[in-house]
Structures are given as structure tokens and as C-alpha cells.
Amino acid sequence: MTLDPHVFVLFGGTGDLSKRLVLPALLDLSKANPDLDFVVLATARAELNDAQYRDEVVRGMVEVGGITKREAERFAKKRLYFQTLDNDPTPDDYERIRDKADGLAKKHGIGGNRVYYLALPPGAFEMTAGWLGHTGMNAEQNGWVRIVVEKPFGHDLASARHLNAVLHRYFDEHQIYRIDHYLAKETVQNLLVFRMANPIFERLWNRDTIERVDILVAETVDVGTRGGYYDHAGATRDMIQNHLTQLFTLVAMEIPAATDADAIRAEKVKVLRSTLPVGRRDAVFGQYTAGTVDGREVIGYRQAPKVRPDSDTPTFASFRLHVENWRWQGVPFVLTTGKALRERVSEIVVTFRTPPVAFFRDVEGASVAPNQLRFELQPDEAFTLSFGVKRPGDGFVVVPQHFSFDYNQAFGEPAPAYRTLVEDIIRGDQTLFVHADEVEASWTLYDPVLRRSRTVYPYPAGSGGPQEATKLTPLVGAADAP
Ligand code: BG6
């Protein structure tokens, strides 16, 4: 599919997200498509002219790393423009943006295609979408118009519904791109391919053969300087409602009838609607206290900047989901995430049932570990299937061995997630973006758990999480813990 010429309007153009992820992705796009006519019109509160903004972006990109000063300068000069936008804007401000975008389009022979990328704090989504609507910038008269919304999409079911309603007042669903950057990770996309292209596993993908599924995203990073945002979000809103739930839907959904965005997203919504909201006994929460992660001293969560000293915001959450459909009834899906943990690992472990008759039961020293299929998403990118094999020698001593496949060895480094997302927005491919129904169905699972009172168990930074979580899932890094 070819990429159409367009003006990429970047709201929040001086923010961290723009500098670290969106602008480097646009630079990559420019490098890969030198003849593509596109320009970036960034907006932010700062009083900058085009040249000053370019200098700031070049400095930021070089600081982030991986980009030379020369290529950043070339990109900035060829593609980047800036327009100041007050925090409390008037219609005139938006009209100025519209006119500048139109002027640039004319100058570069681009036409009417527009991307509006909201790299903004979530509180500003509604207002920005509203002004785009009021000034007619949402209309697809002379080309396509697409709006891109970053996460978090709402902070509960009601606010997500409200935000969807506001967006739908001005934009059709086919124009709305809700980002979940996990969907653009190659290893995550491979979950779909793995299921669709390998029927030998698909036949086993059900309650008859599978005992449980564990989805883990463990981080070693702590909250750092993000306390202002994180203390209102916590692990459920920051990671589970979006990233881990996306992983869950890809593993649990039915195989779609086609590979287009609508068919895939419809199946994801169906499995979410077959899943029960998280029950009281299916949730464990934790919060890290001071400790050491990878030899680095970490202060306790409550001592972090902008965190309330008596905060009960969880930095760790583990939920057991129950899917009430014919394929999965009775198979627990355990979703676990946490910050300041012992190890950084994202993986999905599918545990198969053990043999119905324990043939080796009476043999001394023998036990049969279940077959496991492990999708390692990051930092290692691989999958592994474990088998029990006979250890040579007397008797039937069964030990696990693995078949594995390593992504990087086979294909080299994957493309960064934001490059894939930016390209898909311009192509008009919504497969890796979250549909309105999907986001609401996902909030439905967690809304009750967010409202209920809860116990938040402390765990030292650098540990495997709170001991209480073992009732749902093994502790992070338990296998290699001293
Ligand atoms: C973000 C969360 O969406 O994802 C962060 O806000 C988290 O808290 C990050 O650290 C994890 O992303 P990745 O790609 O590093 O696994």
C-alpha cells in the first residue's frame, strides 16, 4: 500500500512523548520514504518560531540517542514547522493552525490529508477534539482526516464512554486511532500469526488441553518522576486495562474470518464480552517499598516525588480472569504486572494439562512437568516449547527440555513500535489500534475492582512482588531467586 501525502499536526510537540517516540518515528518515515510529501506542524504552548523549534527538536533527538545531529537537522529543515497554541485556546488559535496547515500543504503540493496526533495529557483530549470539530478541521472534504489518541483512554468505564461519545460527535470511528503501543511490538503481532498460521496448535487451543495461561509484564523501572500521573492511575489503569488486556485478547479470541482490522477487532471485543469482571478473590495488589533493583537503591513508592505519602495506589496487580465461553470455561488467565521488580520480563506462558494417568508416579525421583509454550515478548524475543524427556541412565527420570526460536537471531532487530504505528496511521490501517467497543469492553472487566476497597500489600523493590500474589501466580523470577 502506498503512503499518501499529508500534513501531520502534532499537538504537544514539545513534550516528552513527541521527542522520545513520535518525532524519531517520523524521522524514520522520512528516511525510508524520501520522496513522500509530508510535513509536520507541531503545536505547543511555547513561544517559538520554526527555526527555534527545529533547534529544540534536534537537541532533543540527539540527547535521546540513536540519531545523529546531521540526520536530525536534515529532517527538521525539510519537514518541521511550529505554531504556538495557548493552553486555554480560542477558535482563532485553531483557525491559525488550520490556515498554517493549509498554507504548508499548498506550498508542498500536499492536498487535504491531515493527521491530528494528540500527544497531550489525557485531560486535554476532549477539548482538542472539540475545537477540531468546531472549526471544521474534522471534515473529510478534500482528503482523509485522522485523529490519534494516546493512552490512557479514560480512567474508568464511564469516562471512557464519555470520551468515545465526544470523539464520535466530531469523528467517525474509521477516523479514530487509539494507540496501545504493545500492539505494534513484533512479538505481539506474532501472536496472531502464530495462531493463524499454525493449525497444529490451534487444535490444542482450548480447555481440553490447556490448564492455565499466565500473562506477565514485570518491570524493573520504578515510578521515577512520573508520580503526578501514576498516583492517579496505578497498575490497573497504567498497564492491565490496556497492554495486558490486549495480550489476553490475542491469546483468547477466536480466529477471525479475515485478516482485516474490522474482523480482528470484532473477535477481540467478543472475547472481552465473554469474560467476567474481576472478582474480589481474583485480585491481589501490591506497592513497593524501599529496596535495591539491579544494584540500584530505590526509594519507596510513597517517598517518590508527587506521590501522596499515604497513597494506596498499587504498583503491582495480579488478576485472574474467567472466560465464560465453550473454548475457555474453567481455564484461568492470570494477568500480572508490577514496577520495581527483580527482573524485567514480558511473557505469556501457556501451560498444558499433565497426562491423565501418572505413569511415572511410582518411579523414584520422577515427576512430569507440564508442557509449556512460552512466548517471550521482551527483552528476549523468542518462543519456547518444553517437553519432558527421559534422562539417560537407569529408570524413568523425566526432565524438561526445550525447542526454541529466537526472533533476533532469525530476523535481526525489529522495527520500533512507534514507527509501525505512524506508518499504519498514514496507510489507514486500523488493525493495531483499539476500537471504541474494545476499550469499553475492557474497562467493564476492571471497573468493579477499581471501585472496591482493597488491601495493598507491601513488597520490597527488587523482590518478586508481594507474597500474597502466590495464591494466583508464581513470584517474578522465583525460579532463579537465591
Ligand atoms: C506505558 C506505561 O504505557 O508502558 C509505563 O505508562 C510502562 O508505565 C510502559 O513502563 C511499558 O512499555 P514497554 O514498551 O517499555 O514495555
Residues whose N, C-alpha, C, O or C-beta is under 5 A from the ligand:
A	BS01	BG6	D238
